[in-house]
Structure formats: structure tokens, C-alpha cells
Amino acid sequence: MLRPDGMLLFSTLGDGSLQEVHEAWSHLDALPHANRFLSEPQIAAACHAEHLRCTSEVVTLHFPDALSAMRSLKGIGATHLHQGRDGQVLTRQRLNQLEAHWPRDRHGYRLSYHLIYGVSAS
């Protein structure tokens, strides 16, 4: 419950976040290697029901290699999986396979976040 003059602000990740992780790993196995998130319409509907305004943006970071991208995930605590993990060690061979399939452009290996923000209507 908020005070009469209080505000609620939040941010969360939406569907499409970490898509590059899903894409690269899908070529190696069928196991989950990153969490899935609710879609923007699902989050927007929940916001609307609670009289919150919702906005979103996609932020894409670039890294020199896939390992750097994965380390950045560990650095923000995004390596925790809701469904657990298989416990396999990332060997040099598997890393090379990941890099071969990781989406990249002229700026490097991409890692995208679909950020969704909510704020209480005033």
C-alpha cells in the first residue's frame, strides 16, 4: 500500500530479453540456458489493471566475444535459472560452437534486454 502522495516505480525484463543466448544455445542442445519472461502485452495488461503506466525499450549491448557476454550476465546475477540447469561444464569446444551461432553484427556479439518500466499514474 502506498501513502497518498507515494509513487510506485518498477522495471522488469520482457520477452525477447537475452534472445541471443537462447538462439546460440538452441544450436547445441534443447535445455534452457536463460530464463523466459512475460510478453509486453501481458505485463501491460497487469499494469493497466493496477492503474500503472507502462513503457518499454530494447537495449542491445555488444561484446568482443560470447564469453564476455556470458560473463556480463553472471555479473548482474542473471545466470540463476528458475527451471534449474544441467550442470555441464562449458568446454572450449562448446564455447567455440556457441560463438559460431551467437548473433553478432559489426559492433560485436549482441546481448539484448527488453526493458519494461512501470509507474503509478498520478
Residue pairs with C-beta under 8 A, 6 or more apart in sequence:
2 8
2 120
6 120
7 119
7 120
7 122
8 52
8 118
8 119
8 120
9 117
9 118
9 119
9 120
10 117
10 118
11 115
11 116
11 117
11 118
12 37
12 38
12 43
12 115
12 116
12 118
13 37
13 113
13 114
13 115
13 116
14 37
14 38
14 39
14 40
14 43
14 56
14 114
14 115
14 116
15 36
15 37
15 38
15 39
15 40
15 114
16 37
16 58
16 112
16 114
17 37
17 112
17 113
17 114
17 115
18 34
18 35
18 73
18 78
18 111
18 112
18 113
19 103
19 112
20 69
20 102
20 103
20 109
20 110
20 111
20 112
21 33
21 34
21 69
21 70
21 73
21 111
22 33
22 34
23 101
23 102
23 103
24 66
24 98
24 99
24 101
24 102
24 103
25 31
25 33
25 34
25 98
26 101
27 97
27 100
27 101
28 94
28 97
28 98
28 101
29 86
31 85
31 86
32 81
32 83
32 85
33 81
33 85
34 73
34 78
34 81
35 78
35 80
35 81
35 82
35 83
37 114
40 56
40 114
40 116
43 54
43 116
43 118
44 54
47 53
47 54
47 118
48 54
51 120
51 121
52 118
52 119
52 120
52 121
53 118
53 119
53 120
53 121
54 116
54 117
54 118
55 116
55 117
56 114
56 115
56 116
56 117
57 114
57 115
58 112
58 113
58 114
58 115
59 112
59 113
59 115
60 110
60 111
60 112
60 113
61 69
61 72
61 110
61 111
61 112
61 113
62 105
62 107
62 108
62 109
62 110
62 111
63 69
63 72
63 108
63 109
63 111
64 108
64 109
65 99
65 108
65 109
66 95
66 98
66 99
66 102
66 109
67 95
68 109
69 102
69 109
69 110
69 111
72 111
73 79
73 111
88 94
90 98
99 109
102 109
102 110
103 109
103 110
104 110
